[in-house]
Amino acid sequence: MFICTVKDQGGTWSKTLYSRDIIVFHFAFSYAFELSSTSLEQIIFWLRVQYLALPFIPVFLLLMCLEYVGQRIKKVWQYALFIIPFITIFMHYTNDLHHLYYKSMELRSDSPFPIIKLVGGPWFYIHSLFLFLCVMLSIIILLKQVKKSSFRFRMQISMMVAGLIIPVMANYYYINGLSSYGIDLGPVSMSITFIFHGAALLTFQMFNVAPIARETVFESMKEGVIVLNQQGLIVDYNHGMRKVIPMLNEHSIGKSITSLLNGNHRLREIIDLKQDSDFNCSLNGNMVHYHIGFSPVLNKSNLPIGQIITFANVTERVLMLEKLKQLASLDGLTQILNRTFFINKSEMLFDALNMEGGNISVIMFDIDHFKDVNDTFGHEAGDVVITLVANTAKEHIREGDLLGRYGGEEVIICLPDTALATAYELADAC
């Protein structure tokens, strides 16, 4: 998906739907000829033509619904579903030998035009039960997805379920002899099913991809994703986007993205520029870092029809880089600036001094008789002394002053906006 943009070209689900449509059309077309027949022989002929397709309809309905919700069954079970339909065709075509499918076939005497009266045999009811179970399983499979789906797909599923219930009701009336003159309501009900499924297909753009696959994949993505059309109107979004734009809801579909960002000028600017960028925002009191990426959505002619905007949470990476940067700038022993970073930062302060003017003072000192400490008490004791001196210096400098370890026991302090006399006082205090 992204529901209105990426086509499910040649997908298994669309092939299943296409196969079902051909079979149902074959069934309805043959039934039309049956109704127009004038003799029992003609009716029986077209009834047999119908049964080349009719037994397979419940199987393809079930497979279509399984594919729709993103579930796949093993090939062996798919093949097993076709066993009863093939047996039904065999029983129907050999009925004259055993009468297990129809006990009798004759014309009704109470109808205004020729209509066949069929009395079902044992296998007829087995096939009817199989059809009923397939349809009911299809309905259950769809209904189980209702709570997991967004409003748009709940409406779509409801229309599909309604389309499946109609043939069940029609067959109930037909099998129990409640239809007028015993007319088979199956083909008529299938036409109504086509209307419901067609409405779901066109209104909710169902044919573009299996929407429940969208629910399981699109919604489970860690990245926030929002899909816009060429006019900047919202086509779709996932749950992750609501962390970034909390005002997003099902009623936002079809609205302009900029209308939801009036209070967030930085994010609106990034989306207007359509360039990959970094974005920071506060969520529950914590600063969260995102990398915003833009990808065009193209049609079959490679013409842009919209764009996909992704919000990748890079907070962990940013914090890790900051930590690595901090580790690279500090002396491992004293946790004050190392020589390289101190020099770089000091040069930046001196460059600013040359442009803006002012005073900068530098204090540099070392530890007297430090070599004797190392020689007498060992290097571990020397490390303790260096650390203690660095901590003492930290206590006396201001925020914005630079404190670094210049060499072994040499410590250096850079004091921006500090006169020489003030630097002398600080040196004495340390």
C-alpha positions as CSV (number, residue, x, y, z in Angstrom):
1,M,0.0,0.0,0.0
2,F,0.0,2.8,0.8
3,I,-3.5,2.5,0.1
4,C,-4.2,4.7,-2.9
5,T,-0.8,4.6,-4.4
6,V,1.0,1.3,-4.8
7,K,-0.7,-1.3,-7.0
8,D,-0.8,-5.0,-6.1
9,Q,0.3,-5.9,-9.7
10,G,-0.1,-9.6,-10.3
11,G,-0.5,-10.3,-6.6
12,T,-2.0,-13.6,-5.5
13,W,-5.0,-11.9,-3.9
14,S,-5.9,-10.0,-7.1
15,K,-5.6,-13.3,-9.1
16,T,-7.9,-15.1,-6.6
17,L,-10.4,-12.2,-6.9
18,Y,-10.2,-12.3,-10.7
19,S,-10.7,-16.1,-10.8
20,R,-13.7,-15.8,-8.6
21,D,-15.3,-13.2,-10.8
22,I,-14.8,-15.3,-13.9
23,I,-16.4,-18.3,-12.3
24,V,-19.4,-16.4,-10.9
25,F,-19.9,-14.8,-14.3
26,H,-19.9,-18.2,-15.9
27,F,-22.5,-19.4,-13.4
28,A,-24.8,-16.4,-13.8
29,F,-24.5,-16.5,-17.6
30,S,-25.4,-20.2,-17.8
31,Y,-28.3,-19.6,-15.4
32,A,-29.7,-17.0,-17.7
33,F,-29.8,-19.6,-20.5
34,E,-31.4,-22.1,-18.2
35,L,-34.3,-19.6,-17.5
36,S,-34.7,-19.0,-21.2
37,S,-34.9,-22.7,-22.0
38,T,-38.2,-24.2,-23.2
39,S,-37.7,-27.9,-22.5
40,L,-36.4,-30.1,-19.7
41,E,-33.5,-31.3,-21.8
42,Q,-32.3,-27.8,-22.5
43,I,-32.6,-26.8,-18.8
44,I,-30.6,-29.9,-17.7
45,F,-27.9,-29.1,-20.3
46,W,-27.5,-25.5,-19.0
47,L,-27.6,-26.8,-15.4
48,R,-24.7,-29.0,-16.2
49,V,-22.8,-26.1,-17.7
50,Q,-23.5,-24.1,-14.5
51,Y,-21.9,-26.9,-12.5
52,L,-18.6,-26.5,-14.2
53,A,-18.3,-23.3,-12.2
54,L,-20.7,-23.4,-9.3
55,P,-18.9,-25.9,-7.0
56,F,-15.7,-23.7,-7.0
57,I,-17.4,-20.4,-6.0
58,P,-17.2,-21.1,-2.2
59,V,-13.6,-22.1,-2.4
60,F,-12.5,-19.0,-4.2
61,L,-14.6,-16.9,-1.8
62,L,-12.7,-18.4,1.2
63,L,-9.3,-18.1,-0.5
64,M,-10.1,-14.4,-1.4
65,C,-10.9,-13.6,2.2
66,L,-7.7,-15.4,3.5
67,E,-5.6,-13.4,1.0
68,Y,-7.4,-10.2,2.0
69,V,-6.4,-10.5,5.6
70,G,-2.9,-11.5,4.8
71,Q,-3.1,-15.2,5.8
72,R,-1.8,-18.0,3.7
73,I,-2.5,-21.7,4.0
74,K,-0.3,-24.5,2.8
75,K,-0.6,-25.6,-0.8
76,V,-1.7,-29.0,0.3
77,W,-4.7,-27.5,2.2
78,Q,-5.5,-25.3,-0.8
79,Y,-5.7,-28.4,-3.0
80,A,-7.7,-30.2,-0.4
81,L,-10.4,-27.5,-0.6
82,F,-11.0,-28.4,-4.2
83,I,-11.7,-32.1,-3.5
84,I,-15.4,-31.7,-2.7
85,P,-16.0,-29.4,-5.7
86,F,-14.5,-31.9,-8.1
87,I,-16.5,-34.7,-6.5
88,T,-19.6,-32.5,-6.8
89,I,-19.0,-32.1,-10.5
90,F,-18.5,-35.9,-10.9
91,M,-21.7,-36.7,-8.9
92,H,-23.7,-34.1,-10.9
93,Y,-22.6,-35.4,-14.3
94,T,-23.1,-39.1,-13.3
95,N,-26.4,-38.5,-11.4
96,D,-28.4,-40.6,-13.8
97,L,-26.4,-43.6,-12.6
98,H,-26.9,-43.2,-8.9
99,H,-29.2,-40.2,-8.1
100,L,-27.0,-39.3,-5.2
101,Y,-27.0,-35.6,-6.2
102,Y,-30.6,-35.2,-7.4
103,K,-33.3,-37.7,-6.5
104,S,-35.5,-36.4,-9.3
105,M,-35.5,-33.7,-12.0
106,E,-38.8,-32.6,-13.6
107,L,-40.6,-29.5,-14.8
108,R,-42.9,-27.7,-12.3
109,S,-46.5,-27.7,-13.2
110,D,-47.4,-24.5,-11.3
111,S,-45.0,-22.0,-12.9
112,P,-45.9,-19.6,-15.8
113,F,-42.7,-20.6,-17.7
114,P,-40.5,-23.8,-17.7
115,I,-38.8,-24.1,-14.4
116,I,-37.0,-27.3,-13.2
117,K,-38.0,-28.9,-9.9
118,L,-35.0,-30.5,-8.3
119,V,-35.2,-32.8,-5.3
120,G,-31.8,-33.0,-3.6
121,G,-30.0,-36.2,-2.8
122,P,-27.4,-36.9,-0.1
123,W,-24.4,-35.3,-2.0
124,F,-26.5,-32.2,-2.8
125,Y,-26.8,-31.5,0.9
126,I,-23.1,-32.3,1.5
127,H,-22.2,-29.7,-1.2
128,S,-24.7,-27.2,0.3
129,L,-23.1,-27.7,3.7
130,F,-19.6,-27.2,2.2
131,L,-20.8,-24.0,0.6
132,F,-22.3,-22.8,3.8
133,L,-19.1,-23.6,5.8
134,C,-16.9,-21.8,3.3
135,V,-19.0,-18.7,3.3
136,M,-19.3,-18.6,7.1
137,L,-15.6,-19.1,7.5
138,S,-15.0,-16.2,5.1
139,I,-17.4,-14.0,7.2
140,I,-15.6,-15.0,10.4
141,I,-12.2,-14.3,9.0
142,L,-13.3,-10.8,7.9
143,L,-15.1,-10.0,11.2
144,K,-12.0,-10.9,13.2
145,Q,-10.2,-8.0,11.5
146,V,-12.8,-5.4,12.3
147,K,-11.3,-4.3,15.7
148,K,-7.8,-4.2,14.3
149,S,-8.7,-2.0,11.3
150,S,-9.1,1.7,10.8
151,F,-12.5,3.2,10.2
152,R,-12.1,3.1,6.4
153,F,-11.3,-0.6,6.4
154,R,-14.0,-1.4,8.9
155,M,-16.5,0.1,6.4
156,Q,-14.9,-1.9,3.6
157,I,-15.0,-5.2,5.6
158,S,-18.7,-4.5,6.5
159,M,-19.6,-4.2,2.8
160,M,-17.8,-7.4,2.0
161,V,-19.5,-9.3,4.8
162,A,-22.9,-8.0,3.7
163,G,-22.1,-9.2,0.2
164,L,-21.3,-12.7,1.6
165,I,-24.4,-12.9,3.8
166,I,-26.8,-12.3,0.9
167,P,-26.0,-15.7,-1.0
168,V,-26.4,-17.5,2.4
169,M,-29.9,-16.1,2.8
170,A,-30.8,-16.7,-0.8
171,N,-29.7,-20.4,-0.6
172,Y,-31.7,-20.8,2.6
173,Y,-34.8,-19.7,0.9
174,Y,-34.1,-21.9,-2.2
175,I,-33.3,-25.1,-0.3
176,N,-36.3,-24.7,2.0
177,G,-38.7,-24.1,-1.0
178,L,-39.5,-20.5,0.0
179,S,-38.6,-18.9,-3.3
180,S,-41.3,-18.2,-5.8
181,Y,-41.9,-21.2,-8.1
182,G,-38.7,-22.7,-6.7
183,I,-36.5,-20.3,-8.7
184,D,-32.8,-20.6,-7.7
185,L,-31.9,-17.2,-6.1
186,G,-28.2,-18.0,-6.2
187,P,-27.3,-16.2,-9.4
188,V,-29.4,-13.2,-8.4
189,S,-27.8,-13.0,-5.0
190,M,-24.3,-13.3,-6.5
191,S,-25.1,-10.2,-8.6
192,I,-26.0,-8.3,-5.5
193,T,-22.8,-9.6,-3.9
194,F,-20.9,-8.2,-6.9
195,I,-22.6,-4.8,-6.2
196,F,-21.4,-4.8,-2.6
197,H,-17.9,-5.9,-3.4
198,G,-17.7,-3.5,-6.3
199,A,-18.7,-0.6,-4.0
200,A,-16.0,-1.7,-1.6
201,L,-13.5,-1.9,-4.5
202,L,-14.3,1.5,-6.0
203,T,-15.3,3.5,-2.9
204,F,-12.5,2.3,-0.6
205,Q,-9.9,1.5,-3.3
206,M,-9.8,-2.1,-2.1
207,F,-8.2,-3.5,-5.3
208,N,-4.9,-1.6,-4.9
209,V,-3.5,-4.0,-2.3
210,A,-4.7,-6.4,0.4
211,P,-5.7,-3.7,3.0
212,I,-5.3,-6.0,6.0
213,A,-1.7,-6.5,4.9
214,R,-1.5,-2.8,5.1
215,E,-2.8,-3.0,8.7
216,T,-0.3,-5.6,9.8
217,V,2.8,-4.1,8.0
218,F,2.1,-0.4,7.7
219,E,0.8,0.0,11.2
220,S,3.6,-2.1,12.8
221,M,6.3,0.1,11.3
222,K,8.4,1.9,13.9
223,E,8.8,4.9,11.6
224,G,6.0,7.4,11.3
225,V,4.7,7.4,7.7
226,I,2.2,9.8,6.1
227,V,1.1,9.6,2.4
228,L,0.1,12.8,0.5
229,N,-1.3,13.3,-2.9
230,Q,-0.1,15.9,-5.4
231,Q,-2.2,18.6,-3.8
232,G,-0.7,18.0,-0.3
233,L,-3.8,16.3,0.9
234,I,-3.5,13.4,3.4
235,V,-4.2,10.0,1.8
236,D,-3.0,7.7,4.6
237,Y,-0.9,7.6,7.7
238,N,0.2,5.0,10.3
239,H,-0.1,5.0,14.1
240,G,3.6,6.1,14.4
241,M,2.7,9.5,12.8
242,R,0.4,10.4,15.6
243,K,3.3,10.7,18.0
244,V,4.7,13.5,15.8
245,I,1.3,15.0,14.8
246,P,-1.1,14.2,17.7
247,M,-4.0,15.9,16.0
248,L,-4.1,13.3,13.2
249,N,-7.2,11.1,13.2
250,E,-9.5,9.3,10.8
251,H,-11.2,12.6,9.8
252,S,-7.8,14.0,8.7
253,I,-7.9,11.9,5.5
254,G,-8.5,14.3,2.6
255,K,-7.4,17.4,4.5
256,S,-4.3,19.5,3.8
257,I,-1.2,18.6,5.8
258,T,-0.4,22.2,6.3
259,S,-3.8,22.8,8.0
260,L,-2.7,20.5,10.8
261,L,0.7,22.2,11.2
262,N,-0.3,25.8,11.8
263,G,1.3,25.7,15.3
264,N,4.5,23.9,14.2
265,H,6.2,26.3,11.8
266,R,9.5,24.3,11.7
267,L,7.8,21.1,10.6
268,R,5.6,22.9,8.1
269,E,8.7,24.5,6.6
270,I,10.4,21.1,6.2
271,I,7.4,19.6,4.5
272,D,7.0,22.6,2.2
273,L,10.6,22.4,1.1
274,K,10.3,18.6,0.5
275,Q,13.9,18.0,1.3
276,D,15.3,15.4,3.7
277,S,16.0,17.0,7.0
278,D,16.4,16.5,10.8
279,F,13.6,17.5,13.2
280,N,13.5,17.6,17.0
281,C,10.4,17.7,19.1
282,S,9.5,17.1,22.8
283,L,7.4,14.0,23.6
284,N,6.4,13.5,27.2
285,G,9.1,15.9,28.4
286,N,11.8,14.1,26.4
287,M,13.6,15.4,23.4
288,V,13.1,13.1,20.4
289,H,15.1,13.4,17.2
290,Y,13.7,12.4,13.8
291,H,15.1,12.2,10.3
292,I,12.4,13.2,7.8
293,G,12.7,11.6,4.4
294,F,10.7,12.2,1.2
295,S,9.9,9.6,-1.5
296,P,7.9,10.2,-4.6
297,V,4.9,8.0,-5.5
298,L,4.8,7.3,-9.2
299,N,2.1,5.9,-11.4
300,K,2.6,3.3,-14.2
301,S,3.8,6.1,-16.5
302,N,6.4,7.2,-13.9
303,L,4.6,10.4,-13.3
304,P,4.4,11.7,-9.7
305,I,1.0,11.3,-8.1
306,G,2.0,12.0,-4.5
307,Q,4.7,11.5,-1.9
308,I,5.5,9.4,1.1
309,I,7.0,11.2,4.1
310,T,8.8,9.0,6.7
311,F,9.8,10.1,10.2
312,A,12.6,7.8,11.4
313,N,13.3,8.1,15.1
314,V,17.1,8.6,15.3
315,T,17.2,9.6,19.0
316,E,19.4,6.7,20.0
317,R,21.8,7.4,17.2
318,V,22.0,11.2,18.0
319,L,22.6,10.5,21.7
320,M,25.2,7.9,20.9
321,L,27.0,10.4,18.6
322,E,26.8,13.1,21.3
323,K,28.3,10.6,23.8
324,L,31.1,9.6,21.4
325,K,31.8,13.3,20.7
326,Q,31.9,14.0,24.4
327,L,34.3,11.0,24.9
328,A,36.5,12.2,22.1
329,S,36.7,15.7,23.6
330,L,37.5,14.6,27.2
331,D,40.7,13.4,28.9
332,G,40.0,9.8,30.0
333,L,41.6,10.2,33.4
334,T,40.5,13.7,34.6
335,Q,37.3,14.1,32.6
336,I,38.4,17.6,31.5
337,L,39.1,18.7,27.9
338,N,41.9,16.9,26.2
339,R,44.7,18.9,24.5
340,T,43.3,18.7,21.0
341,F,39.8,19.7,21.8
342,F,41.0,22.5,24.2
343,I,43.1,24.0,21.4
344,N,40.2,23.9,18.9
345,K,37.8,25.5,21.3
346,S,40.3,28.1,22.3
347,E,41.0,29.0,18.6
348,M,37.3,29.6,18.1
349,L,37.3,32.0,21.1
350,F,40.3,33.9,19.8
351,D,38.7,34.1,16.3
352,A,35.7,35.7,17.9
353,L,37.9,38.0,19.9
354,N,39.6,39.3,16.7
355,M,36.2,40.1,15.2
356,E,34.3,41.4,18.2
357,G,37.0,42.5,20.6
358,G,37.3,41.9,24.3
359,N,39.6,40.1,26.7
360,I,40.8,36.6,27.0
361,S,43.2,35.3,29.7
362,V,45.0,32.0,29.8
363,I,46.3,30.2,32.9
364,M,48.7,27.3,32.5
365,F,50.3,25.4,35.5
366,D,51.8,22.1,36.4
367,I,52.2,20.1,39.6
368,D,55.4,20.6,41.5
369,H,57.5,17.6,42.2
370,F,55.0,15.3,40.3
371,K,57.9,13.1,39.2
372,D,58.8,12.4,42.8
373,V,55.2,11.3,43.5
374,N,55.3,8.8,40.7
375,D,58.7,7.5,41.6
376,T,57.9,7.2,45.3
377,F,54.3,6.1,45.4
378,G,53.7,4.8,41.9
379,H,51.7,5.9,38.9
380,E,48.4,5.1,40.4
381,A,49.0,7.6,43.2
382,G,50.1,10.1,40.5
383,D,46.8,9.6,38.7
384,V,44.9,10.3,41.9
385,V,46.9,13.6,42.4
386,I,46.2,14.7,38.8
387,T,42.5,14.0,39.2
388,L,42.4,15.8,42.5
389,V,44.0,18.9,41.0
390,A,41.6,18.9,38.0
391,N,38.6,18.6,40.3
392,T,39.9,21.5,42.4
393,A,40.3,23.7,39.2
394,K,36.7,22.7,38.1
395,E,35.4,24.2,41.4
396,H,36.9,27.6,40.7
397,I,36.0,28.2,37.0
398,R,32.9,29.6,35.6
399,E,30.4,28.2,33.1
400,G,31.9,29.0,29.7
401,D,35.5,28.8,30.8
402,L,37.7,26.1,29.3
403,L,39.7,23.7,31.4
404,G,42.0,21.1,29.8
405,R,44.8,18.8,30.4
406,Y,47.7,20.1,28.2
407,G,50.3,17.4,29.0
408,G,51.2,14.9,31.7
409,E,50.7,17.0,34.8
410,E,50.1,20.3,32.9
411,V,46.7,21.9,33.2
412,I,45.5,24.9,31.1
413,I,42.5,27.3,31.6
414,C,41.1,29.7,29.0
415,L,39.0,32.5,30.5
416,P,36.9,34.5,27.9
417,D,35.9,38.0,28.9
418,T,38.4,38.0,31.7
419,A,40.9,40.7,32.5
420,L,44.5,39.9,33.5
421,A,44.0,41.0,37.1
422,T,41.0,38.6,37.5
423,A,43.0,35.8,36.0
424,Y,45.7,36.4,38.6
425,E,43.2,36.1,41.4
426,L,41.8,32.8,40.0
427,A,45.3,31.4,39.7
428,D,46.1,32.2,43.3
429,A,42.8,30.6,44.4
430,C,43.6,27.4,42.5
